[in-house]
Amino acid sequence: MTLISFADMEDKFTKEVLEQEASWHPDAELSTFSMAAGYAMGHGYKQGKAYMFAMDLMDKGLVFDD
């Protein structure tokens, strides 16, 4: 499996997940940080790198560990 870059994955995550927030169940309590890590793992990254991806997005203010 060829891994995509963090920059490409950030673009895809923003479009495929964060921009779809309006469609999330209104009572759901979702951690966007966990969603980002899971997204990265779904794209072939191991847990440590997936965590780094989520931390990078958190540093940019895109995701939160709610």
C-alpha positions in Angstrom: 0.0 0.0 0.0 1.3 3.4 -0.9 0.9 6.0 1.9 -0.4 9.4 0.9 1.4 12.4 2.4 0.2 14.2 5.5 -0.6 17.3 3.4 -2.8 15.2 1.0 -4.4 13.4 3.8 -5.2 16.7 5.6 -6.9 18.0 2.5 -8.9 14.7 2.1 -9.8 14.6 5.8 -11.0 18.2 5.8 -13.2 17.6 2.7 -14.4 14.1 3.6 -14.9 14.5 7.3 -14.7 18.0 8.8 -16.8 19.7 6.0 -19.5 17.1 6.6 -20.1 18.1 10.2 -23.6 19.3 9.5 -24.6 15.7 8.6 -23.4 14.3 12.0 -26.0 13.3 14.5 -26.8 16.3 16.6 -26.5 14.4 19.9 -23.2 12.8 19.0 -20.2 13.6 21.1 -17.4 13.0 18.7 -13.7 13.6 19.2 -12.4 15.0 15.9 -8.9 14.2 17.2 -9.8 10.5 17.4 -11.5 10.7 14.0 -8.3 12.1 12.5 -6.2 9.3 14.0 -8.6 6.7 12.8 -8.7 8.3 9.3 -4.9 8.1 9.1 -4.9 4.4 10.3 -7.6 3.7 7.6 -5.1 5.1 5.0 -2.4 2.6 6.1 -0.5 4.6 8.8 0.5 2.7 11.9 -0.8 4.0 15.3 2.2 6.2 16.1 2.2 8.0 12.8 -1.6 8.3 12.9 -1.3 10.0 16.3 1.3 12.3 14.9 -1.1 13.3 12.1 -3.9 14.0 14.6 -1.5 16.0 16.7 -0.4 18.0 13.7 -4.1 18.9 12.9 -4.6 19.8 16.6 -1.7 22.1 16.5 -3.3 23.8 13.5 -6.6 24.1 15.3 -8.5 21.8 12.9 -9.3 19.1 15.4 -10.0 18.9 19.1 -9.9 16.2 21.7 -13.4 16.8 23.1 
